[in-house]
């Protein structure tokens, strides 16, 4: 598989698992109040079905992530994996009746711009393979 | 849902989440980036015999509980944006521990993400 296709598919899969995880977490969290550091709280968390949706999201993201990390540097890979902030924010408006306040929209735009910068920083870092240099210098 | 004020409990959970996530991600990078690990199943066995992947998984488990607690106190759209600060923490840590370069473009990215998180934290 070409490297670009590998990254694209990997990051899309990661975004899907991360979104499933985040949505499940919120459903679980809605049943987690009040927050206490107690066994009763842990039991309440782990007997709630949505927690297992979050676990599936985690496990799927884990294996996707470990496969991606073998080739990608951690910083930019982590940044690209965070494009999920946008999908999750839009999904939470739809699923949880949350509002896109001005602060959230401005904040999300700045974060997105930051993530795009990090993505470009990564593509500028591309170091040519030895064969590429070799064939370019040979006449 | 209106903006939620950031209480000391929310701030503490947010900070713990950043710290533990950073530790976990660095441990995963240490596990995954080991060139001696080989390929396929042998790679997974090699990683399982070393502490890094287990430190990563342990961090995930703790972070799991912290994140549920955090989400129970905030709307998801706000929480997911505040959680983006982890990008910054991990890039800075990757710079110091793995020598990953902080170019001008990466620094701009870091500043923009930080600005975004600050806006969400201040306005909600």
Interface residues (C-beta under 8 A of the other chain):
Chain A: X22 X23 X25 X26 X28 X29 X30 X31 X32 X33 X35 X42 X45 X51 X54 X58 X62 X65 X66 X69 X70 X73 X74 X75 X76 X78 X79 X82 X84 X85 X88 X89 X92 X93 X96 X97 X98 X99 X100 X101 X102 X103 X104 X106 X107 X108 X109 X110 X111 X112 X113 X114 X115 X116 X117 X118 X120 X121 X124 X125
Chain B: X1 X2 X3 X9 X25 X26 X28 X29 X31 X32 X33 X60 X64 X65 X67 X68 X69 X70 X71 X72 X73 X75 X76 X77 X78 X79 X80 X81 X83 X84 X86 X87 X90 X91 X94 X95 X98 X100 X101 X103 X105 X106 X108 X109 X110 X111 X112 X113 X114 X115 X116 X117 X118 X119 X120 X122 X123 X124
